[in-house]
């Protein structure tokens, strides 16, 4: 950089790299791990770039402090060190040093581009955009923010790797923040960033993110686990050493002289997760003792497995071959659990050095084995392990509904996989509990649409069958066959669900467009003095309802969302209903007519006039049994086929992906509600499992004027109990009063209203 440029940016670049500075020494030690950067060659272009970024970042962040009181620049050094420790390339480390410059200083992206080039500026820009995202906002904003992050990942995967390093160091220093901020950041990490690290295969970061999040979200549990693990540390280390010595001696007899054997630590969060999911105590966890064996090649992995099983009896169902069937995040190893010395269970993992490297560094390992792999467009052979990300990128382009997109992210990003084979032997990873329907849509949309059956392991099975690891799947497809709405009950993958919904919507929409157009034309012809032409009518209606085109208008009429009468009243000057038109005519073929003529709603509340809608009059409806809306809840109506208008909470998950033209605005008639009885809802309470607490809860509910229709109690092995009450209340204020009162009972851990 020239002296003139220095004056422009008010930055002084030092001429010498101070080797005595401790921070720089740490940084140097970290980046020494990158084999293609020779720090002894000070004239090397890559080192010059690192040195320049170091001095640049230190200068522009001068005077800035962290909450700990340390210079802000220490954070950038630590993030860059983590990135370097992942064996990332020079551009990644430089971007890590610069990742907060645009957001937290007066430096612009153009200045970064001019000083460090387009590649690094692109990464810094992606990091700047991600840093502004919040994942604890409304569902719609949250979905959009995750969408932006996924797009940034797809453009350059280094963006998210640096972001993970940034989040990790922030968690390491979280104790300097307020409790509220600690909890917020830890929960966000557990919800978003730890699953991302897992999906990207960066186990070293994933485990530490989870453990640190647990430390701040549940400090009592973390402290208890730490104490119990520490108390058994010596005995555990002695036992591991004993098992390792036996194994090493026997491997040497089989000429495995270079095999590396060492203990594998169990992370706090994985122990906690196992305890909560399996409802067991710490003392009941049998696989705290674990060994890892590192060998030279794949053949040796299987040979070592044979040696292990010749020494100790394997536990049935605990042998897993992730070499033949790698996980979606590239993880490969052989797993076995055996009955070791003294009758204790020992988990043993066997892998090659390359597998071990990839297990620790995941996607980052590609920078060691492949060159210039940064984005999903790098080529058909590159990053095949991350098809899930490519599919998410494509999916986010198609799906507009934020709830549907969030659900797809939860399935594709955070859920475990099942691994199955095609008849040709190709391995396909699908979300856990996937069915042949998911498999068919994974192969191709047309195959999915035409699926009539499936053959698994040589046997014809129903389409609702849940695929198991190792299944060989063949799809039976037939021309002329189409998706069924029932498929949505057992499809799991976002792609399958999206494609099925799209097909159903398209079919229903086409029917409704034709029906709506015919209905509007017929009613228009009945008018005496029309005053306007039909095409003017539709144009005015489209503008009035803020619609995109005629088909959306016709579909709305077909579904019953708009009536010809209301359209005429809204857009024809001076129009008055002479009685020849009714809100829902007998001639109309739309959904509402069928509902009014044929459906008798069974709900005890359906004949009460407590819901108002744009239709006016007495609307036939039913209160949804999934989300149990009560007066005071924000609600929406869904025009169903055959069951009337179903009233849901506005944020009900079951409205996910439903056609928006079939949704109508509804609201409570406050004056009428007070005349009615009770509305049913559910509450869930987690407590200590102690005598008398059920009676206390029941008394609180009764004292606050609610009726208990049903109560269920389930005790857990960890000393807790789960209580589920079906209660009848007047409105949401009464629910809130009950929940707040229950929270005050000694022994209550958590209480919430249940909605599905």
matplotlib code that plots the C-alpha trace (Angstrom):
import matplotlib.pyplot as plt

x = [0.0, 1.4, 1.9, -0.9, -3.2, -2.2, -3.2, -6.6, -7.4, -5.5, -3.7, -0.1, 1.3, 4.4, 7.5, 8.5, 6.5, 7.0, 7.9, 8.0, 4.4, 2.6, -0.6, 1.3, 3.3, 0.0, -1.2, 2.0, 1.8, -1.7, -1.0, 2.1, -0.4, -1.2, 1.3, 1.2, 2.2, 5.9, 6.3, 10.1, 9.7, 8.8, 8.8, 6.1, 2.9, 0.6, 2.6, 2.8, -1.0, -1.4, 1.0, -0.8, -4.2, -2.9, -1.6, -4.6, -7.1, -5.1, -5.0, -8.6, -9.8, -7.4, -9.2, -12.1, -12.6, -14.5, -16.9, -13.9, -11.9, -9.4, -8.6, -11.1, -8.3, -7.6, -11.0, -9.9, -6.6, -8.5, -11.0, -8.1, -6.3, -9.3, -9.7, -6.0, -6.3, -9.0, -6.3, -8.2, -6.6, -4.8, -7.8, -9.9, -7.4, -7.1, -10.9, -11.1, -8.8, -10.9, -14.4, -15.6, -13.9, -16.9, -19.4, -17.5, -15.2, -15.3, -13.7, -16.0, -16.2, -14.8, -11.7, -11.3, -11.7, -9.0, -6.5, -7.1, -8.8, -12.3, -12.1, -11.4, -13.9, -16.6, -16.0, -16.0, -19.2, -20.9, -19.7, -21.0, -24.4, -24.6, -23.6, -26.7, -29.1, -31.2, -32.6, -34.9, -37.3, -40.7, -41.0, -41.2, -38.1, -36.3, -37.0, -35.7, -32.5, -31.8, -32.5, -29.9, -27.4, -27.9, -27.5, -24.2, -23.0, -23.7, -21.9, -18.7, -18.6, -15.7, -18.2, -20.0, -16.7, -15.4, -18.7, -18.6, -15.1, -16.4, -19.3, -17.0, -14.7, -17.7, -18.9, -15.6, -15.7, -19.5, -19.0, -18.4, -21.9, -25.2, -27.1, -29.9, -27.4, -25.6, -28.8, -29.9, -26.5, -26.2, -29.7, -29.1, -25.9, -27.6, -30.5, -28.6, -24.8, -24.0, -26.3, -24.6, -21.2, -22.4, -23.8, -20.6, -18.7, -16.6, -16.9, -14.3, -16.3, -19.7, -18.8, -17.4, -20.3, -22.7, -20.8, -20.4, -24.1, -25.1, -22.8, -24.8, -28.3, -28.3, -25.4, -26.6, -26.6, -23.3, -21.7, -23.2, -21.9, -18.5, -18.3, -19.4, -17.1, -14.1, -14.8, -14.4, -11.6, -8.7, -10.5, -11.7, -8.2, -6.7, -9.3, -8.8, -5.1, -5.6, -7.9, -5.5, -2.5, -4.3, -5.5, -2.0, -0.3, -2.7, -2.5, 1.3, 0.9, -1.1, 1.6, -0.3, 2.7, 1.8, -1.8, -2.4, -4.7, -6.0, -9.1, -11.9, -13.6, -17.3, -18.6, -20.9, -23.7, -23.8, -24.0, -26.8, -28.7, -28.5, -29.8, -32.8, -33.7, -33.5, -34.7, -31.7, -29.3, -25.6, -24.8, -26.8, -24.8, -22.6, -20.4, -18.5, -15.5, -14.4, -11.3, -10.2, -7.9, -6.2, -4.7, -3.2, -5.9, -9.5, -8.5, -6.7, -9.9, -11.8, -8.8, -8.6, -12.3, -11.7, -9.0, -11.2, -14.0, -11.6, -10.7, -14.0, -17.6, -19.5, -22.8, -25.6, -26.9, -24.0, -21.8, -22.0, -20.2, -19.9, -17.1, -19.4, -22.2, -20.7, -22.9, -24.1, -21.4, -18.6, -18.1, -16.5, -15.5, -16.2, -18.1, -18.4, -19.3, -17.8, -17.9, -14.4, -12.4, -14.3, -17.6, -17.6, -18.9, -16.3, -17.0, -14.3, -14.0, -11.7, -10.7, -7.8, -5.8, -7.6, -11.0, -9.8, -8.7, -12.1, -14.0, -12.2, -12.4, -15.2, -15.8, -12.6, -10.6, -11.3, -8.7, -6.1, -7.2, -8.7, -7.9, -10.2, -13.4, -15.4, -18.9, -21.6, -20.9, -17.4, -18.3, -20.4, -17.8, -16.9, -18.8, -21.1, -21.3, -23.2, -26.1, -28.3, -27.0, -27.5, -31.0, -31.8, -30.5, -32.8, -35.7, -35.5, -35.9, -39.2, -40.8, -42.2, -44.0, -41.7, -43.1, -42.7, -39.1, -38.3, -39.7, -37.6, -34.5, -35.3, -35.6, -32.7, -30.3, -30.9, -32.3, -30.5, -30.2, -31.0, -28.8, -30.3, -29.1, -30.4, -30.5, -27.2, -25.5, -25.4, -25.9, -28.6, -29.0, -32.5, -34.0, -34.7, -38.1, -38.2, -40.4, -40.2, -42.0, -39.0, -36.7, -38.6, -38.6, -34.9, -34.3, -36.5, -39.7, -41.4, -40.5, -42.1, -45.2, -45.8, -44.9, -47.4, -45.4, -41.9, -39.8, -37.4, -34.9, -36.8, -40.2, -43.2, -43.9, -46.4, -45.4, -45.7, -42.9, -40.1, -36.8, -34.0, -30.2, -29.0, -32.3, -32.1, -35.0, -36.6, -39.5, -42.5, -43.8, -46.6, -47.6, -50.9, -50.4, -50.5, -49.6, -52.1, -52.8, -52.3, -48.7, -48.2, -48.9, -45.8, -43.4, -40.4, -38.1, -38.6, -38.3, -41.0, -43.4, -42.9, -43.5, -46.6, -48.1, -47.3, -49.0, -52.1, -52.3, -52.0, -54.8, -57.1, -56.2, -57.0, -60.4, -61.1, -60.0, -62.4, -65.2, -64.6, -64.5, -67.7, -69.5, -68.5, -69.5, -72.9, -73.6, -72.4, -74.8, -77.7, -77.1, -79.4, -77.6, -74.0, -72.4, -69.0, -67.6, -66.6, -62.9, -63.2, -64.9, -62.0, -59.4, -61.0, -61.4, -57.8, -56.8, -59.3, -58.1, -54.4, -54.2, -51.6, -53.8, -57.2, -56.3, -55.8, -59.2, -61.0, -59.3, -60.4, -64.0, -63.7, -62.5, -65.2, -62.9, -64.6, -68.2, -69.6, -71.9, -69.1, -67.1, -70.0, -70.6, -66.9, -66.1, -69.3, -70.3, -73.8, -74.4, -77.2, -78.2, -81.8, -82.1, -81.2, -77.7, -76.9, -73.6, -73.3, -75.7, -77.3, -75.8, -72.2, -70.0, -67.5, -66.4, -68.4, -71.7, -70.9, -70.0, -73.3, -75.5, -73.9, -71.9, -73.2, -70.5, -70.3, -68.4, -70.4, -69.5, -70.1, -73.7, -72.9, -72.4, -69.0, -66.9, -67.2, -65.7, -65.9, -68.9, -71.1, -74.1, -73.8, -70.7, -70.5, -67.2, -65.3, -62.7, -59.4, -58.5, -54.8, -54.0, -57.1, -57.7, -59.5, -60.9, -58.0, -55.9, -55.2, -57.1, -57.5, -60.1, -59.3, -61.9, -61.7, -63.2, -66.1, -65.7, -66.6, -64.4, -61.8, -60.7, -57.0, -54.6, -52.8, -49.4, -50.7, -48.1, -50.8, -51.4, -47.9, -47.9, -51.7, -53.0, -53.3, -56.3, -58.2, -57.5, -60.0, -59.8, -61.9, -62.2, -64.0, -67.3, -66.5, -70.1, -71.3, -68.3, -69.3, -72.6, -71.0, -69.4, -65.8, -63.1, -60.8, -57.0, -54.0, -51.2, -47.9, -46.1, -42.7, -42.1, -40.0, -41.5, -42.6, -45.7, -48.6, -47.5, -50.3, -52.9, -51.4, -51.5, -55.1, -56.1, -54.6, -56.4, -59.7, -59.3, -58.8, -62.2, -61.2, -62.5, -60.1, -61.4, -58.5, -55.1, -52.1, -48.9, -45.7, -42.7, -39.1, -36.1, -34.2, -36.6, -38.9, -42.6, -44.6, -48.2, -50.6, -53.9, -56.9, -58.7, -61.7, -61.3, -63.1, -60.3, -56.5, -56.4, -57.6, -54.9, -52.2, -53.4, -53.3, -49.9, -48.4, -49.9, -48.6, -45.1, -45.1, -45.6, -42.4, -41.1, -42.4, -39.6, -41.5, -45.1, -46.5, -49.6, -49.6, -50.3, -49.4]
y = [0.0, 3.4, 6.3, 8.2, 5.2, 5.1, 8.7, 8.0, 5.2, 6.7, 3.3, 2.8, -0.5, -1.6, -2.7, -5.5, -8.5, -8.5, -12.1, -11.4, -10.5, -13.4, -13.0, -13.1, -16.1, -17.9, -16.9, -18.0, -21.4, -21.9, -20.9, -23.1, -26.0, -24.9, -26.8, -24.5, -21.4, -21.1, -18.5, -18.6, -17.2, -13.7, -12.7, -15.2, -13.5, -15.4, -14.5, -10.8, -10.9, -12.3, -9.8, -6.9, -8.1, -8.5, -4.9, -3.5, -5.1, -4.1, -0.5, -0.1, -1.7, 0.3, 1.6, -0.9, -3.1, -6.3, -6.7, -8.4, -5.2, -6.8, -5.1, -6.1, -7.2, -10.2, -11.6, -11.4, -13.1, -16.0, -16.4, -16.5, -19.0, -21.3, -21.0, -21.7, -24.7, -26.1, -26.1, -23.5, -21.6, -18.3, -16.3, -17.7, -16.6, -13.2, -12.9, -14.0, -11.2, -8.7, -10.1, -7.3, -4.4, -3.3, -3.7, -2.2, 0.4, 3.1, 0.9, 0.1, -3.1, -1.2, -0.4, -4.1, -5.0, -2.5, -3.6, -7.4, -8.3, -9.5, -13.0, -11.8, -8.9, -11.4, -13.5, -10.4, -9.2, -12.6, -12.5, -8.9, -9.9, -12.9, -11.0, -8.8, -11.7, -12.5, -16.0, -15.3, -13.0, -13.8, -17.0, -15.2, -13.0, -16.1, -18.0, -15.2, -14.9, -18.6, -18.4, -15.6, -17.6, -20.7, -18.7, -17.2, -20.7, -21.9, -19.0, -19.6, -22.2, -20.4, -17.8, -20.2, -21.8, -18.4, -17.6, -20.8, -19.9, -16.4, -18.0, -20.5, -17.8, -15.7, -18.6, -19.2, -15.6, -15.5, -15.2, -11.5, -10.8, -10.4, -13.6, -12.6, -12.3, -15.4, -17.5, -15.9, -16.6, -20.1, -21.1, -19.6, -21.6, -24.8, -24.2, -23.0, -23.1, -26.4, -28.3, -26.5, -27.5, -31.1, -31.0, -29.6, -32.4, -30.1, -32.3, -30.4, -27.2, -28.8, -30.6, -27.5, -25.3, -27.8, -28.2, -24.4, -23.8, -26.4, -24.7, -21.4, -22.8, -25.4, -24.6, -26.9, -29.9, -28.9, -28.6, -32.0, -33.8, -32.2, -33.3, -36.9, -37.2, -35.8, -38.2, -41.2, -39.8, -41.7, -45.1, -44.5, -43.6, -46.7, -48.9, -47.3, -47.8, -51.5, -52.1, -50.2, -52.2, -55.5, -54.4, -53.0, -56.2, -58.3, -55.9, -56.2, -59.9, -59.4, -57.0, -53.8, -52.1, -48.6, -48.5, -45.6, -46.2, -43.6, -42.8, -40.8, -38.3, -38.2, -34.7, -33.3, -32.4, -35.9, -37.4, -35.0, -35.7, -39.4, -39.0, -36.9, -38.8, -42.3, -41.1, -42.7, -41.5, -40.8, -44.1, -46.0, -44.7, -47.6, -46.2, -43.5, -45.7, -45.3, -46.1, -44.9, -46.9, -45.2, -47.3, -46.7, -47.9, -49.2, -52.9, -52.6, -51.1, -54.3, -56.5, -54.6, -55.1, -58.8, -58.7, -56.7, -59.2, -62.1, -60.5, -59.4, -60.4, -57.7, -56.4, -57.3, -54.4, -52.2, -52.7, -49.8, -49.6, -45.9, -46.7, -48.5, -46.1, -42.7, -40.1, -37.1, -34.9, -37.2, -39.1, -42.5, -45.1, -48.6, -48.6, -51.6, -52.0, -55.0, -56.5, -55.7, -56.7, -56.9, -57.1, -53.4, -52.2, -50.4, -48.5, -48.8, -46.7, -47.8, -45.4, -44.3, -41.2, -39.4, -40.4, -39.0, -35.8, -35.4, -36.3, -33.4, -30.8, -31.9, -29.6, -27.7, -30.9, -30.4, -27.6, -30.2, -32.8, -30.6, -27.2, -24.2, -25.8, -22.9, -23.1, -25.5, -24.6, -26.0, -29.0, -32.1, -34.2, -31.7, -31.5, -34.4, -35.0, -31.8, -32.4, -31.5, -28.0, -27.8, -29.1, -26.5, -23.8, -24.9, -25.4, -21.9, -20.6, -22.5, -22.1, -18.7, -19.8, -19.1, -21.8, -24.4, -23.3, -23.4, -27.0, -28.0, -26.6, -28.5, -31.7, -31.3, -29.5, -30.7, -34.2, -37.5, -39.5, -43.0, -44.6, -46.8, -48.3, -48.1, -51.4, -50.4, -50.1, -46.3, -45.0, -42.4, -40.4, -39.5, -37.9, -40.4, -42.1, -41.6, -43.8, -45.1, -41.8, -39.8, -42.2, -41.8, -38.0, -38.0, -39.9, -37.6, -35.6, -37.5, -40.9, -39.6, -38.4, -41.7, -44.0, -46.9, -49.1, -50.1, -53.2, -53.2, -56.0, -58.1, -57.7, -55.5, -53.2, -50.4, -46.8, -45.8, -48.3, -46.5, -47.2, -48.7, -48.4, -50.8, -51.3, -51.8, -49.9, -50.2, -47.9, -49.2, -46.3, -46.2, -43.7, -41.9, -42.3, -39.2, -38.2, -38.7, -36.3, -39.2, -39.3, -36.1, -38.2, -40.2, -38.3, -36.8, -35.0, -31.4, -32.2, -34.9, -32.8, -29.8, -31.6, -33.4, -30.2, -28.4, -31.1, -31.1, -27.3, -27.2, -29.7, -27.9, -24.6, -25.6, -26.9, -23.8, -21.4, -23.0, -23.1, -19.5, -18.1, -20.0, -18.7, -15.1, -15.1, -16.6, -14.1, -11.2, -12.2, -12.0, -8.3, -5.9, -2.7, -3.9, -0.4, -2.0, -4.8, -8.1, -7.5, -4.2, -6.0, -8.5, -5.7, -3.7, -6.7, -7.7, -4.2, -4.0, -7.3, -6.6, -9.8, -10.8, -11.8, -13.2, -16.8, -15.7, -14.0, -17.0, -19.3, -17.2, -17.3, -21.1, -21.6, -19.4, -16.6, -14.0, -14.0, -12.4, -10.3, -8.8, -8.2, -6.4, -4.3, -3.4, -2.4, -1.6, 2.0, 2.3, -1.4, -2.5, -6.1, -6.5, -9.9, -11.8, -12.4, -14.1, -14.2, -17.9, -18.8, -22.1, -22.2, -21.7, -24.7, -23.3, -24.9, -22.7, -23.7, -27.4, -26.8, -24.9, -27.4, -30.7, -30.4, -30.5, -29.4, -31.6, -29.2, -28.2, -24.6, -24.6, -23.5, -20.6, -17.2, -16.4, -16.1, -13.2, -13.2, -11.3, -13.4, -12.0, -13.9, -17.2, -19.0, -22.7, -23.5, -25.8, -25.0, -26.8, -29.7, -29.3, -25.9, -25.4, -21.6, -19.8, -16.3, -13.8, -15.9, -14.5, -16.8, -17.6, -19.6, -22.4, -23.4, -27.1, -29.7, -31.4, -30.0, -26.4, -23.5, -24.7, -22.0, -22.3, -20.1, -17.8, -19.4, -23.0, -25.4, -27.3, -24.2, -24.7, -24.7, -24.6, -22.7, -19.0, -18.5, -20.9, -18.8, -16.2, -13.6, -14.4, -12.9, -13.5, -11.8, -10.6, -9.9, -13.4, -15.2, -14.1, -16.0, -19.3, -22.0, -23.2, -23.8, -26.8, -26.5, -28.5, -27.6, -29.4, -29.3, -30.7, -31.2, -32.9, -36.3, -35.7, -36.6, -34.2, -32.0, -33.3, -32.3, -28.8, -28.3, -29.5, -27.2, -24.2, -25.0, -25.4, -22.3, -20.2, -21.2, -23.8, -27.4, -30.4, -32.7, -35.1, -35.5, -37.7, -38.2, -39.9, -40.3, -40.3, -42.1, -38.9, -37.9, -35.7, -36.1, -34.9, -33.8, -33.1, -31.6, -31.1, -28.1, -26.0, -22.2, -19.0, -17.2, -16.7, -14.4, -17.3, -19.6, -17.1, -16.7, -20.5, -20.9, -18.1, -19.6, -23.1, -21.6, -20.5, -24.1, -25.5, -28.3, -27.1, -27.0, -25.9, -25.2, -24.3, -24.4, -27.3, -26.5, -28.8]
z = [0.0, -1.0, 1.5, -0.2, 0.4, 4.0, 4.4, 2.8, 5.2, 8.2, 8.7, 9.5, 8.3, 10.3, 8.4, 10.7, 12.0, 15.8, 16.6, 20.3, 20.6, 22.3, 20.3, 17.0, 18.2, 18.9, 15.5, 13.9, 15.6, 14.3, 10.7, 10.7, 10.4, 6.9, 4.7, 1.7, 3.7, 4.6, 7.3, 6.9, 3.4, 4.4, 0.8, 0.0, -1.4, 1.0, 4.1, 2.9, 2.6, 6.1, 7.6, 5.8, 7.0, 10.6, 10.7, 8.8, 11.2, 14.3, 13.2, 12.3, 15.5, 17.7, 20.8, 20.6, 23.6, 24.3, 27.3, 29.1, 28.7, 26.3, 23.0, 20.4, 18.1, 20.4, 19.3, 15.6, 16.4, 18.1, 15.3, 12.7, 14.9, 15.0, 11.2, 10.8, 13.1, 10.7, 8.0, 6.0, 3.1, 3.3, 2.1, 4.9, 7.6, 6.1, 5.9, 9.6, 10.6, 8.6, 9.3, 11.5, 9.8, 7.6, 10.4, 13.3, 11.7, 9.1, 6.5, 3.5, 1.4, -1.5, 0.5, 1.5, -2.2, -3.2, -0.5, -0.4, -3.7, -4.8, -3.2, 0.3, 0.0, -1.1, 2.0, 4.3, 2.7, 3.4, 7.0, 7.4, 6.1, 8.4, 11.5, 11.1, 11.1, 14.2, 14.7, 17.6, 15.8, 14.4, 12.4, 9.1, 9.8, 11.2, 8.0, 5.9, 7.9, 7.7, 4.0, 3.6, 5.6, 3.4, 0.3, 1.7, 2.5, -1.0, -2.6, -0.6, 2.1, 3.8, 5.0, 7.4, 8.5, 9.6, 11.2, 13.2, 14.4, 15.4, 17.3, 19.1, 20.4, 21.5, 23.5, 25.1, 26.4, 27.1, 30.9, 30.5, 29.2, 31.2, 32.0, 29.5, 26.6, 27.6, 27.5, 24.2, 22.5, 23.9, 22.8, 19.3, 19.1, 20.1, 17.6, 14.6, 14.7, 16.4, 14.0, 11.1, 12.3, 12.6, 9.1, 7.8, 9.5, 11.8, 14.9, 16.9, 16.7, 17.0, 20.2, 21.9, 20.8, 22.3, 25.6, 26.1, 25.2, 27.9, 30.4, 30.1, 29.4, 32.2, 34.6, 37.3, 35.0, 33.5, 37.0, 38.0, 34.9, 35.3, 38.9, 38.1, 35.2, 37.2, 40.1, 37.8, 35.7, 37.3, 37.3, 33.7, 32.5, 34.2, 32.6, 29.1, 29.5, 30.4, 27.4, 25.1, 26.2, 25.6, 22.2, 21.2, 22.2, 20.1, 17.1, 17.2, 17.0, 13.8, 12.4, 13.0, 14.4, 13.3, 14.7, 17.0, 20.0, 22.4, 24.6, 23.1, 25.4, 25.7, 25.5, 28.1, 25.8, 24.2, 27.7, 28.6, 25.4, 25.9, 29.5, 28.5, 25.3, 26.9, 30.3, 32.1, 34.8, 34.5, 36.1, 33.5, 30.6, 29.6, 26.8, 28.7, 28.0, 24.4, 22.3, 18.9, 16.7, 13.7, 10.9, 7.5, 5.1, 4.7, 4.6, 7.9, 9.5, 8.8, 9.9, 13.2, 13.7, 13.4, 16.0, 18.4, 18.1, 18.6, 22.0, 23.3, 22.5, 20.5, 21.7, 19.2, 17.2, 18.1, 15.0, 12.6, 9.3, 8.4, 5.9, 3.5, 4.3, 5.2, 7.0, 5.1, 6.7, 5.3, 8.6, 8.1, 10.7, 11.9, 15.3, 17.6, 21.3, 23.1, 26.5, 27.7, 30.7, 34.0, 32.1, 31.2, 27.8, 25.6, 22.4, 19.8, 16.7, 13.9, 11.1, 8.8, 9.3, 6.5, 8.0, 11.3, 9.7, 8.0, 11.2, 13.0, 10.2, 8.0, 4.9, 5.9, 5.2, 1.5, 1.5, 2.3, -0.3, -3.0, -4.5, -5.1, -3.7, -2.3, -3.7, -4.8, -8.4, -8.2, -10.3, -10.3, -8.5, -5.8, -2.5, -3.4, 0.3, 0.6, -1.7, 1.2, 1.0, -2.7, -2.4, 0.3, -1.9, -4.7, -2.3, -0.9, -4.4, -4.9, -1.4, -0.5, 2.7, 5.7, 7.9, 5.2, 4.6, 8.3, 8.5, 5.6, 7.3, 10.5, 8.5, 6.1, 8.4, 11.9, 11.7, 11.6, 8.4, 7.2, 4.6, 1.9, -1.4, -5.0, -6.9, -8.5, -5.1, -4.8, -1.2, -0.6, 2.6, 3.6, 6.7, 9.5, 9.2, 5.5, 3.3, -0.3, -1.3, -0.1, -1.9, -5.2, -5.1, -4.3, -7.5, -9.6, -9.3, -12.2, -10.5, -7.3, -8.9, -10.7, -7.8, -7.2, -4.9, -3.8, -3.4, -0.4, 0.0, -2.6, -0.9, -1.9, 1.0, 1.6, 0.8, 4.5, 5.4, 7.3, 5.6, 7.6, 7.3, 4.6, 2.8, -1.0, -2.5, -5.9, -6.9, -9.0, -11.1, -13.7, -16.3, -15.5, -11.7, -9.6, -6.0, -3.2, -0.4, 2.0, 1.1, 3.1, 6.2, 5.9, 3.6, 5.6, 3.2, 2.3, -1.4, -1.3, 0.8, -1.4, -4.7, -3.4, -2.1, -5.4, -7.4, -5.2, -5.1, -8.9, -9.4, -6.9, -8.3, -11.9, -10.8, -8.7, -11.5, -13.9, -11.4, -10.3, -13.8, -14.8, -11.6, -12.1, -15.8, -15.0, -12.2, -14.4, -17.2, -14.7, -14.1, -15.9, -16.3, -16.3, -16.5, -17.2, -19.4, -18.0, -18.6, -16.8, -13.9, -13.5, -13.8, -11.1, -8.9, -9.3, -8.3, -5.4, -3.8, -4.7, -6.7, -9.3, -12.2, -13.3, -12.4, -8.7, -8.8, -10.3, -7.9, -4.9, -6.2, -6.7, -3.2, -1.8, -0.6, -2.8, -3.9, -7.1, -5.0, -3.0, -6.1, -7.7, -4.6, -4.4, -8.0, -9.9, -9.4, -7.8, -7.7, -5.4, -4.7, -5.9, -4.2, -7.3, -5.9, -2.6, -0.9, -1.7, -4.6, -5.2, -8.7, -7.6, -7.7, -5.2, -2.0, 0.3, -1.4, -0.9, 2.7, 3.5, 1.7, 2.7, 5.9, 9.4, 11.7, 14.8, 17.1, 20.2, 19.4, 15.6, 15.9, 18.0, 16.3, 17.8, 14.7, 12.2, 8.7, 5.4, 4.4, 7.1, 8.4, 10.3, 9.1, 9.5, 11.2, 13.5, 16.1, 15.2, 17.4, 16.8, 18.1, 20.2, 19.7, 22.5, 22.6, 22.7, 20.3, 16.9, 14.5, 10.8, 8.9, 6.5, 3.9, 4.0, 1.6, 3.3, 6.9, 6.7, 7.7, 10.3, 12.7, 13.6, 15.6, 13.1, 13.9, 13.8, 12.2, 10.4, 8.2, 6.9, 3.1, 2.7, -0.3, 0.8, -1.4, 0.9, 4.0, 5.2, 7.9, 10.9, 14.3, 17.6, 18.4, 21.8, 22.8, 21.9, 23.6, 27.1, 26.7, 25.9, 28.0, 27.9, 25.3, 25.5, 25.5, 26.8, 29.1, 29.7, 33.0, 33.9, 37.6, 40.2, 40.8, 44.4, 46.4, 46.4, 43.4, 41.2, 43.8, 44.1, 40.3, 40.1, 42.9, 41.2, 38.0, 39.8, 42.0, 38.8, 37.4, 34.9, 34.5, 34.2, 31.5, 31.5, 33.2, 32.3, 34.3, 33.2, 35.5, 34.2, 35.4, 36.1, 38.9, 36.9, 35.9, 32.9, 33.5, 30.6, 31.4, 29.1, 30.6, 29.7, 29.9, 29.0, 27.2, 26.9, 29.9, 32.0, 30.5, 31.3, 34.9, 35.3, 33.8, 35.9, 39.0, 38.3, 37.8, 41.4, 42.8, 44.3, 42.3, 38.9, 36.3, 33.2, 32.2, 28.7, 26.6, 24.1, 20.5, 17.6]

ax = plt.figure().add_subplot(projection="3d")
ax.plot(x, y, z, "-o")
ax.set_aspect("equal")
plt.show()
